[in-house]
Amino acid sequence: MSEDRRAEAVDRTANAVRYRSWRENCSFLDMAKPQMQTEPKPPFPEQKLPKPGIEAELRPRPRYQAPKYKPAGKLQGKVALVTGGDSGIGRAVAVLYAREGADVAITALPAERVDATETRRAIEAEGRRCITIEGDLTDPDVCIDAVERTVAELGQLDILVHNAAHQNRKASLEDVDDDEWDRTFKTNVYAYYRLVKAALPHLEPGAAIIASGSITGIEGSSELPDYSATKGAIHTLTKTLAQNLIGRGIRVNCVAPGPVWTPLNAADEGQSAKDVSKFGEHTPLKRPAQPEEIAPAYVFFASDADSSFITGVVLPALGGETVGG
């Protein structure tokens, strides 16, 4: 083994030891109360992040380690591709997939490299392989490359998660220009279509496709006309793909969260620092979700043992708010 390889292995082992020790300590501290009562509540510090939003700079740090989550080997031998896996929900999903036995590829923008590196180390600390694919998913070639690199470097593709998203609040529809509208749709919807299309030749029966929707796609949002429209499109496309692919043994589902504490909102150019400090306070739980609370739903949809009869579902995770159905 070369000196570089030996140093890399030592570094990876040290990271794993530190990560597991931290996770065990967190679990010990939080065991006294139910998790729904121990997650952070606003007010948070007043803050803004420049686009694209770096999780390492957000305070408090979003929780993704899920110390109470106990794996059962549900994804052993699987390979997952998670877009936007550098931070937020995507990071939490990638880490839990690794904990369940999957190797994981994540996509990130070049500007998000510091976050992507932390995610990769967390996945490796779970004993799984991780590759980081940098690029802007509004580019069709980047979507294709993400799929092809995953298969080439990790050997297969079993789970596709489209989670990457773009949003900026606007006071009115007149404030949304064509460039903003296009970027939101190309990131949120076009990339979903392109990724699925590129992935289909590699997906075998038993594969799963999972998208990140939103409460805004269910209820709408006066300040997010473009984003809400994309999330509604994602919900409907998910149902359509489920109908289209059921004969091929591929399940397609969507998780639609309410407010989640991630860099997306602190980097929203239409969101004030004061609004960020109060983010999520209007939910029945009086707080936003933490990524570690949403990620298990993605494990459920990825696991054939848990959801083999479930496809075409948009699962609301709204912190106590209810929707018709």
The 8 nearest C-alpha neighbors of each residue, nearest first, counted from 0:
[[1, 4, 5, 2, 3, 6, 8, 7],
 [2, 0, 4, 3, 5, 6, 7, 8],
 [1, 3, 5, 4, 6, 0, 7, 8],
 [4, 2, 6, 1, 5, 7, 0, 8],
 [3, 5, 7, 1, 6, 2, 8, 0],
 [4, 6, 2, 8, 7, 3, 1, 9],
 [7, 5, 9, 3, 8, 4, 2, 10],
 [6, 8, 4, 10, 5, 9, 3, 11],
 [7, 9, 11, 5, 10, 6, 12, 4],
 [10, 8, 6, 12, 11, 7, 13, 5],
 [9, 11, 7, 13, 8, 12, 6, 14],
 [12, 10, 8, 14, 9, 13, 7, 15],
 [13, 11, 15, 9, 14, 10, 8, 16],
 [14, 12, 10, 16, 15, 11, 9, 17],
 [13, 15, 11, 17, 12, 16, 18, 10],
 [14, 16, 124, 12, 18, 13, 17, 19],
 [15, 17, 13, 19, 14, 18, 20, 12],
 [18, 16, 20, 14, 15, 19, 21, 13],
 [19, 17, 15, 21, 20, 16, 14, 22],
 [20, 18, 22, 16, 21, 17, 15, 23],
 [19, 21, 17, 23, 22, 18, 16, 24],
 [22, 20, 18, 24, 19, 23, 17, 25],
 [23, 21, 19, 25, 66, 24, 20, 18],
 [22, 24, 26, 20, 25, 21, 19, 27],
 [25, 23, 27, 21, 26, 22, 20, 28],
 [26, 24, 22, 28, 27, 23, 29, 21],
 [25, 27, 23, 66, 29, 24, 28, 67],
 [26, 28, 24, 25, 30, 29, 23, 31],
 [29, 27, 25, 26, 30, 24, 31, 23],
 [28, 30, 26, 31, 27, 25, 32, 37],
 [29, 31, 27, 32, 28, 26, 33, 34],
 [32, 30, 29, 33, 28, 27, 34, 37],
 [33, 31, 30, 29, 34, 36, 37, 35],
 [34, 32, 35, 36, 37, 31, 30, 29],
 [33, 35, 37, 36, 32, 38, 29, 30],
 [36, 34, 33, 37, 38, 284, 32, 292],
 [37, 35, 34, 33, 38, 32, 39, 284],
 [36, 38, 34, 35, 39, 32, 33, 29],
 [37, 39, 36, 35, 34, 40, 289, 288],
 [40, 38, 37, 41, 286, 289, 59, 287],
 [41, 39, 286, 42, 38, 285, 287, 43],
 [42, 40, 43, 277, 286, 280, 276, 278],
 [41, 43, 276, 277, 40, 44, 278, 280],
 [42, 44, 276, 41, 45, 277, 59, 40],
 [45, 43, 276, 46, 42, 58, 59, 275],
 [44, 46, 272, 276, 273, 275, 43, 47],
 [47, 45, 272, 44, 275, 48, 265, 276],
 [46, 48, 265, 272, 266, 49, 271, 45],
 [47, 49, 266, 52, 265, 50, 46, 53],
 [50, 48, 266, 52, 51, 47, 268, 53],
 [51, 49, 52, 266, 48, 267, 268, 53],
 [50, 52, 49, 266, 53, 110, 111, 263],
 [53, 51, 50, 262, 266, 48, 49, 263],
 [54, 52, 55, 56, 262, 111, 114, 51],
 [53, 55, 57, 56, 262, 86, 114, 52],
 [54, 56, 53, 57, 114, 60, 113, 58],
 [57, 55, 54, 53, 58, 48, 60, 52],
 [58, 56, 54, 60, 55, 59, 262, 53],
 [59, 57, 60, 56, 44, 43, 61, 46],
 [58, 60, 57, 61, 43, 44, 39, 62],
 [59, 61, 58, 57, 62, 54, 55, 56],
 [62, 60, 260, 261, 289, 59, 63, 290],
 [61, 63, 289, 291, 290, 64, 60, 65],
 [62, 64, 291, 91, 290, 65, 61, 90],
 [63, 65, 66, 62, 291, 22, 91, 94],
 [66, 64, 291, 68, 67, 63, 62, 292],
 [67, 65, 26, 22, 68, 64, 25, 23],
 [68, 66, 65, 26, 69, 30, 34, 29],
 [67, 69, 65, 66, 70, 95, 295, 64],
 [68, 70, 67, 71, 66, 98, 99, 65],
 [71, 69, 99, 72, 98, 68, 73, 95],
 [70, 72, 73, 99, 69, 74, 98, 100],
 [73, 71, 99, 75, 74, 100, 70, 98],
 [72, 74, 71, 99, 75, 302, 100, 304],
 [75, 73, 100, 99, 101, 77, 72, 76],
 [76, 74, 100, 72, 101, 77, 73, 99],
 [75, 77, 101, 74, 100, 78, 102, 72],
 [78, 76, 101, 74, 75, 157, 102, 79],
 [79, 77, 102, 156, 101, 157, 103, 155],
 [80, 78, 158, 103, 159, 157, 156, 104],
 [79, 81, 104, 159, 105, 103, 160, 158],
 [82, 80, 160, 105, 84, 161, 104, 159],
 [83, 81, 106, 84, 163, 161, 162, 105],
 [82, 84, 163, 106, 89, 107, 85, 162],
 [83, 85, 89, 90, 105, 82, 81, 86],
 [84, 86, 115, 114, 90, 83, 118, 107],
 [87, 85, 90, 84, 89, 54, 114, 88],
 [88, 86, 261, 89, 90, 290, 91, 262],
 [87, 89, 290, 91, 90, 92, 294, 86],
 [90, 88, 84, 92, 87, 83, 91, 86],
 [89, 91, 84, 86, 93, 85, 92, 88],
 [90, 92, 63, 88, 94, 89, 93, 291],
 [91, 93, 294, 89, 95, 90, 94, 96],
 [94, 92, 90, 96, 91, 95, 89, 97],
 [93, 95, 97, 91, 122, 96, 92, 98],
 [96, 94, 98, 92, 97, 93, 99, 91],
 [97, 95, 99, 93, 98, 94, 101, 92],
 [96, 98, 101, 100, 94, 99, 95, 122],
 [97, 99, 95, 96, 100, 125, 70, 94],
 [100, 98, 72, 96, 74, 97, 70, 73],
 [101, 99, 75, 97, 74, 98, 72, 76],
 [102, 100, 97, 77, 78, 74, 96, 75],
 [101, 103, 78, 128, 127, 97, 129, 79],
 [102, 104, 79, 129, 78, 80, 101, 128],
 [105, 103, 80, 130, 129, 131, 149, 79],
 [106, 104, 84, 81, 131, 82, 80, 132],
 [105, 107, 132, 82, 83, 133, 84, 131],
 [108, 106, 133, 83, 85, 111, 134, 132],
 [107, 109, 134, 111, 133, 110, 135, 112],
 [108, 110, 111, 133, 112, 107, 134, 135],
 [111, 109, 108, 112, 51, 113, 107, 53],
 [112, 110, 108, 109, 114, 113, 107, 115],
 [111, 113, 115, 114, 109, 110, 116, 108],
 [112, 114, 116, 115, 111, 117, 55, 53],
 [115, 113, 117, 85, 116, 112, 111, 86],
 [114, 116, 85, 112, 118, 117, 113, 119],
 [117, 115, 119, 113, 114, 118, 112, 120],
 [118, 116, 120, 114, 115, 119, 121, 113],
 [117, 119, 121, 115, 116, 120, 85, 90],
 [118, 120, 116, 122, 121, 117, 129, 115],
 [119, 121, 123, 117, 122, 118, 124, 116],
 [120, 122, 124, 118, 119, 123, 117, 94],
 [123, 121, 119, 125, 124, 94, 120, 97],
 [122, 124, 126, 127, 120, 125, 121, 128],
 [123, 125, 15, 121, 126, 122, 120, 14],
 [126, 124, 122, 123, 98, 127, 97, 121],
 [125, 127, 123, 124, 122, 128, 97, 98],
 [128, 126, 123, 102, 125, 97, 122, 129],
 [127, 129, 102, 123, 103, 130, 122, 126],
 [130, 128, 103, 104, 119, 102, 122, 127],
 [129, 131, 104, 105, 132, 103, 128, 119],
 [130, 132, 105, 106, 104, 133, 129, 115],
 [133, 131, 106, 105, 145, 107, 130, 134],
 [134, 132, 107, 108, 109, 106, 131, 135],
 [135, 133, 108, 141, 136, 107, 109, 132],
 [134, 136, 137, 108, 138, 141, 133, 107],
 [137, 135, 138, 141, 142, 186, 190, 134],
 [136, 138, 185, 186, 135, 139, 190, 182],
 [137, 139, 136, 141, 140, 135, 142, 134],
 [140, 138, 142, 141, 137, 143, 193, 136],
 [139, 141, 143, 142, 138, 144, 136, 145],
 [142, 140, 144, 138, 143, 139, 136, 134],
 [143, 141, 145, 139, 140, 194, 144, 136],
 [142, 144, 140, 146, 141, 145, 197, 147],
 [143, 145, 141, 147, 146, 142, 148, 140],
 [146, 144, 142, 148, 143, 147, 141, 149],
 [145, 147, 149, 143, 144, 148, 198, 150],
 [146, 148, 144, 150, 149, 145, 151, 143],
 [149, 147, 151, 145, 150, 146, 144, 152],
 [148, 150, 146, 147, 152, 153, 151, 104],
 [149, 151, 155, 154, 147, 148, 153, 152],
 [150, 152, 148, 149, 154, 153, 147, 155],
 [153, 151, 149, 150, 154, 148, 130, 155],
 [154, 152, 150, 149, 155, 151, 78, 102],
 [155, 153, 150, 151, 152, 149, 156, 78],
 [154, 156, 150, 153, 78, 157, 201, 149],
 [157, 155, 78, 150, 158, 79, 202, 201],
 [156, 158, 206, 78, 77, 79, 202, 207],
 [159, 157, 79, 207, 208, 206, 156, 80],
 [158, 160, 208, 80, 79, 209, 81, 207],
 [161, 159, 81, 209, 210, 208, 162, 80],
 [162, 160, 210, 82, 191, 163, 81, 211],
 [161, 163, 211, 82, 83, 160, 210, 89],
 [164, 162, 83, 82, 161, 187, 186, 165],
 [165, 163, 187, 186, 162, 166, 183, 83],
 [164, 166, 183, 186, 187, 167, 163, 182],
 [165, 167, 226, 267, 183, 168, 164, 263],
 [168, 166, 267, 268, 269, 169, 223, 165],
 [167, 169, 269, 222, 223, 270, 267, 268],
 [170, 168, 222, 171, 269, 174, 223, 167],
 [169, 171, 222, 174, 168, 172, 269, 221],
 [172, 170, 173, 169, 174, 222, 175, 221],
 [171, 173, 174, 175, 224, 169, 170, 222],
 [174, 172, 171, 175, 176, 170, 169, 177],
 [175, 173, 172, 171, 169, 176, 170, 168],
 [176, 174, 172, 173, 179, 180, 169, 177],
 [177, 175, 179, 178, 174, 180, 173, 172],
 [176, 178, 180, 179, 181, 175, 182, 174],
 [177, 179, 181, 180, 176, 182, 175, 183],
 [180, 178, 182, 181, 176, 177, 183, 175],
 [179, 181, 177, 183, 178, 182, 225, 176],
 [180, 182, 178, 184, 179, 183, 185, 177],
 [183, 181, 185, 179, 184, 180, 186, 178],
 [184, 182, 180, 165, 186, 181, 185, 187],
 [183, 185, 188, 181, 187, 186, 182, 229],
 [184, 186, 189, 137, 182, 183, 188, 187],
 [187, 185, 137, 183, 184, 190, 164, 136],
 [186, 188, 164, 184, 185, 183, 190, 229],
 [189, 187, 191, 184, 190, 185, 229, 186],
 [188, 190, 185, 192, 191, 193, 184, 187],
 [189, 191, 193, 188, 192, 186, 194, 136],
 [192, 190, 188, 194, 189, 193, 161, 195],
 [193, 191, 189, 195, 190, 194, 196, 188],
 [194, 192, 190, 196, 195, 191, 189, 197],
 [195, 193, 197, 191, 142, 196, 192, 190],
 [194, 196, 198, 192, 197, 193, 199, 191],
 [195, 197, 193, 194, 198, 199, 192, 200],
 [198, 196, 194, 195, 143, 199, 193, 146],
 [199, 197, 195, 196, 201, 200, 194, 146],
 [198, 200, 202, 201, 196, 197, 195, 203],
 [201, 199, 198, 202, 197, 196, 203, 195],
 [202, 200, 199, 198, 156, 203, 155, 150],
 [203, 201, 199, 206, 200, 157, 156, 198],
 [202, 204, 206, 205, 201, 157, 249, 248],
 [205, 203, 248, 206, 249, 247, 202, 250],
 [206, 204, 248, 249, 203, 207, 303, 250],
 [205, 207, 157, 249, 204, 203, 158, 202],
 [208, 206, 158, 250, 301, 249, 251, 159],
 [207, 209, 251, 159, 158, 160, 250, 252],
 [210, 208, 160, 252, 253, 251, 159, 161],
 [211, 209, 253, 161, 160, 162, 212, 254],
 [210, 212, 162, 254, 253, 255, 161, 213],
 [211, 213, 255, 230, 254, 253, 210, 233],
 [214, 212, 255, 256, 215, 216, 230, 257],
 [213, 215, 217, 257, 216, 255, 256, 218],
 [216, 214, 219, 227, 213, 218, 217, 220],
 [217, 215, 231, 230, 227, 213, 214, 219],
 [218, 216, 214, 215, 219, 231, 213, 230],
 [217, 219, 215, 216, 214, 220, 227, 322],
 [220, 218, 215, 227, 216, 217, 221, 224],
 [221, 219, 223, 222, 215, 227, 224, 218],
 [220, 222, 223, 224, 219, 171, 170, 169],
 [223, 221, 169, 168, 220, 170, 224, 171],
 [222, 224, 168, 220, 226, 225, 221, 227],
 [225, 223, 227, 226, 228, 221, 222, 220],
 [224, 226, 228, 227, 223, 180, 229, 183],
 [225, 227, 229, 223, 228, 224, 166, 230],
 [228, 226, 215, 216, 230, 224, 229, 219],
 [227, 229, 225, 231, 226, 230, 224, 232],
 [230, 228, 232, 226, 231, 227, 184, 188],
 [229, 231, 216, 233, 227, 212, 232, 228],
 [230, 232, 216, 234, 228, 233, 229, 227],
 [231, 233, 229, 235, 230, 234, 236, 228],
 [234, 232, 230, 236, 231, 235, 237, 229],
 [235, 233, 231, 237, 232, 236, 230, 212],
 [234, 236, 232, 238, 237, 233, 239, 231],
 [235, 237, 239, 233, 238, 234, 232, 240],
 [236, 238, 240, 234, 235, 239, 233, 252],
 [239, 237, 311, 241, 235, 236, 240, 242],
 [238, 240, 236, 242, 241, 237, 243, 235],
 [241, 239, 243, 237, 242, 238, 244, 236],
 [240, 242, 251, 311, 238, 244, 239, 243],
 [243, 241, 239, 240, 245, 244, 238, 311],
 [242, 244, 240, 241, 245, 239, 246, 247],
 [245, 243, 247, 241, 246, 249, 242, 240],
 [244, 246, 248, 247, 249, 242, 241, 243],
 [245, 247, 244, 248, 243, 249, 242, 204],
 [248, 246, 244, 245, 249, 204, 203, 243],
 [247, 249, 204, 245, 246, 205, 250, 244],
 [250, 248, 206, 247, 244, 204, 245, 205],
 [249, 251, 207, 310, 241, 208, 245, 248],
 [252, 250, 208, 241, 310, 311, 209, 207],
 [253, 251, 209, 312, 311, 310, 237, 313],
 [252, 254, 210, 313, 209, 211, 212, 312],
 [253, 255, 314, 211, 212, 313, 256, 315],
 [256, 254, 213, 212, 315, 314, 214, 316],
 [257, 255, 316, 213, 317, 315, 214, 254],
 [256, 258, 317, 214, 316, 213, 259, 255],
 [257, 259, 287, 279, 288, 256, 260, 317],
 [260, 258, 288, 287, 289, 261, 257, 290],
 [259, 261, 289, 287, 61, 288, 258, 290],
 [262, 260, 87, 263, 259, 61, 264, 54],
 [263, 261, 52, 265, 54, 264, 266, 53],
 [264, 262, 266, 261, 265, 267, 52, 166],
 [263, 265, 267, 266, 262, 261, 275, 270],
 [264, 266, 47, 262, 48, 267, 263, 275],
 [265, 267, 48, 52, 264, 50, 263, 49],
 [268, 266, 167, 264, 270, 269, 265, 263],
 [269, 267, 167, 270, 266, 168, 271, 50],
 [268, 270, 168, 267, 167, 169, 271, 170],
 [269, 271, 267, 268, 274, 168, 272, 275],
 [272, 270, 274, 273, 275, 269, 47, 268],
 [271, 273, 46, 45, 275, 47, 274, 276],
 [272, 274, 276, 45, 271, 275, 277, 46],
 [273, 275, 271, 277, 276, 272, 278, 270],
 [276, 274, 278, 272, 273, 277, 265, 45],
 [275, 277, 43, 45, 273, 42, 274, 44],
 [278, 276, 274, 42, 275, 41, 280, 279],
 [277, 279, 275, 276, 280, 274, 287, 41],
 [278, 280, 287, 286, 281, 258, 282, 277],
 [279, 281, 285, 286, 282, 278, 277, 41],
 [280, 282, 279, 285, 283, 286, 284, 278],
 [281, 283, 285, 284, 280, 279, 318, 286],
 [284, 282, 319, 285, 318, 320, 281, 286],
 [283, 285, 282, 286, 318, 319, 280, 287],
 [286, 284, 280, 282, 283, 281, 279, 40],
 [287, 285, 279, 280, 40, 284, 282, 41],
 [288, 286, 279, 259, 258, 260, 289, 278],
 [289, 287, 259, 260, 258, 292, 290, 286],
 [288, 290, 291, 292, 260, 62, 259, 61],
 [291, 289, 88, 293, 292, 63, 91, 87],
 [290, 292, 63, 65, 294, 289, 293, 91],
 [293, 291, 290, 289, 294, 288, 295, 65],
 [292, 294, 290, 291, 295, 296, 88, 289],
 [293, 295, 92, 297, 296, 291, 91, 292],
 [296, 294, 298, 297, 293, 299, 292, 92],
 [297, 295, 299, 294, 298, 293, 300, 254],
 [296, 298, 300, 295, 294, 299, 301, 92],
 [299, 297, 295, 301, 296, 300, 302, 96],
 [300, 298, 296, 297, 302, 301, 305, 295],
 [299, 301, 297, 298, 302, 306, 296, 252],
 [302, 300, 298, 299, 207, 297, 303, 158],
 [303, 301, 304, 305, 299, 300, 73, 298],
 [302, 304, 307, 306, 305, 301, 205, 300],
 [303, 305, 302, 306, 307, 73, 299, 301],
 [306, 304, 302, 303, 299, 307, 300, 301],
 [307, 305, 309, 303, 308, 300, 304, 302],
 [306, 308, 303, 309, 304, 305, 302, 250],
 [309, 307, 306, 310, 305, 303, 250, 304],
 [310, 308, 306, 307, 312, 311, 250, 300],
 [309, 311, 250, 251, 312, 252, 241, 308],
 [310, 312, 238, 241, 252, 251, 237, 313],
 [311, 313, 252, 310, 314, 253, 238, 309],
 [314, 312, 253, 254, 252, 255, 234, 315],
 [313, 315, 254, 255, 312, 253, 316, 252],
 [314, 316, 255, 256, 317, 254, 313, 214],
 [317, 315, 256, 255, 257, 318, 314, 254],
 [318, 316, 257, 320, 256, 319, 315, 214],
 [317, 319, 284, 320, 282, 316, 283, 257],
 [318, 320, 283, 317, 321, 284, 282, 316],
 [319, 321, 317, 318, 283, 282, 322, 316],
 [320, 322, 319, 323, 317, 315, 318, 316],
 [323, 321, 324, 320, 315, 217, 218, 317],
 [324, 322, 321, 217, 315, 320, 218, 314],
 [323, 322, 321, 315, 313, 314, 312, 217]]
